[in-house]
Amino acid sequence: MKLDVKAYAMTCGLIWGLGLFVLTWWIIAFDGPTGETTLIGRVYRGYAISPAGSLAGMVWGFFDGLIGGAIFAWLYNLLATGRQR
């Protein structure tokens, strides 16, 4: 069974981007916005626990998930076809 690389990559990107967006707003709802640098903020430039930071994190997360998902699906297909032979 092969994975559709484009569909898998898009799904990973959407899940990671929206997940980071929702998580940021969850933290804002309970603790309020902060300007402190987070671990994710060190990797994703512009990300912070703030409304603007949630949008930056969503964009960075989408592209990170997109690339990571594409690499994973490509490697999976490569290994799955090599094993069937």
C-alpha positions as CSV (number, residue, x, y, z in Angstrom):
1,M,0.0,0.0,0.0
2,K,1.4,3.4,-1.0
3,L,0.6,6.8,0.5
4,D,-0.4,9.8,-1.5
5,V,2.5,12.1,-0.7
6,K,0.7,15.3,-1.5
7,A,-2.4,14.4,0.5
8,Y,-0.4,13.1,3.5
9,A,1.8,16.2,3.5
10,M,-1.2,18.6,3.3
11,T,-2.9,16.7,6.1
12,C,0.2,16.9,8.3
13,G,0.6,20.6,7.6
14,L,-3.0,21.4,8.4
15,I,-3.0,19.3,11.6
16,W,0.2,20.8,12.9
17,G,-0.5,24.4,11.9
18,L,-4.1,24.4,13.3
19,G,-3.0,22.4,16.3
20,L,-0.4,25.0,17.3
21,F,-2.9,27.8,16.6
22,V,-5.5,26.2,18.9
23,L,-3.0,25.3,21.6
24,T,-1.8,28.9,21.7
25,W,-5.3,30.2,22.1
26,W,-6.0,27.6,24.8
27,I,-3.0,29.0,26.7
28,I,-4.1,32.6,26.1
29,A,-7.6,31.7,27.4
30,F,-6.3,30.4,30.7
31,D,-3.0,32.3,31.3
32,G,-3.3,35.3,29.2
33,P,-0.8,36.5,26.5
34,T,2.8,36.7,27.4
35,G,5.8,38.1,25.6
36,E,8.2,35.4,26.9
37,T,10.2,33.4,24.5
38,T,9.1,29.7,24.4
39,L,11.0,26.7,23.0
40,I,8.8,26.7,19.9
41,G,9.4,30.4,19.6
42,R,13.1,29.7,19.3
43,V,12.5,27.5,16.3
44,Y,9.6,29.3,14.7
45,R,10.6,33.0,14.3
46,G,7.9,35.4,15.4
47,Y,6.0,32.8,17.5
48,A,4.9,33.9,21.0
49,I,1.9,33.3,23.3
50,S,0.0,36.2,21.7
51,P,-2.7,36.6,19.0
52,A,-0.1,37.7,16.4
53,G,2.2,34.9,17.5
54,S,-0.5,32.3,17.1
55,L,-0.8,33.3,13.4
56,A,2.9,33.2,12.9
57,G,3.0,29.8,14.6
58,M,0.2,28.5,12.4
59,V,2.1,29.5,9.2
60,W,5.4,28.1,10.4
61,G,3.6,24.9,11.7
62,F,1.8,24.4,8.4
63,F,5.0,24.5,6.3
64,D,6.9,22.4,8.9
65,G,4.2,19.8,8.9
66,L,3.9,19.9,5.1
67,I,7.6,19.3,4.6
68,G,7.8,16.7,7.4
69,G,4.8,14.8,6.1
70,A,6.1,14.8,2.5
71,I,9.4,13.4,3.6
72,F,7.7,10.7,5.8
73,A,5.3,9.6,3.0
74,W,8.1,9.6,0.4
75,L,10.3,7.4,2.7
76,Y,7.4,5.2,3.5
77,N,6.6,4.6,-0.1
78,L,10.3,4.0,-0.9
79,L,10.6,1.4,1.9
80,A,7.2,-0.2,1.1
81,T,8.0,-0.7,-2.6
82,G,11.5,-2.1,-1.8
83,R,10.0,-4.6,0.6
84,Q,7.4,-5.9,-1.9
85,R,10.0,-7.0,-4.4
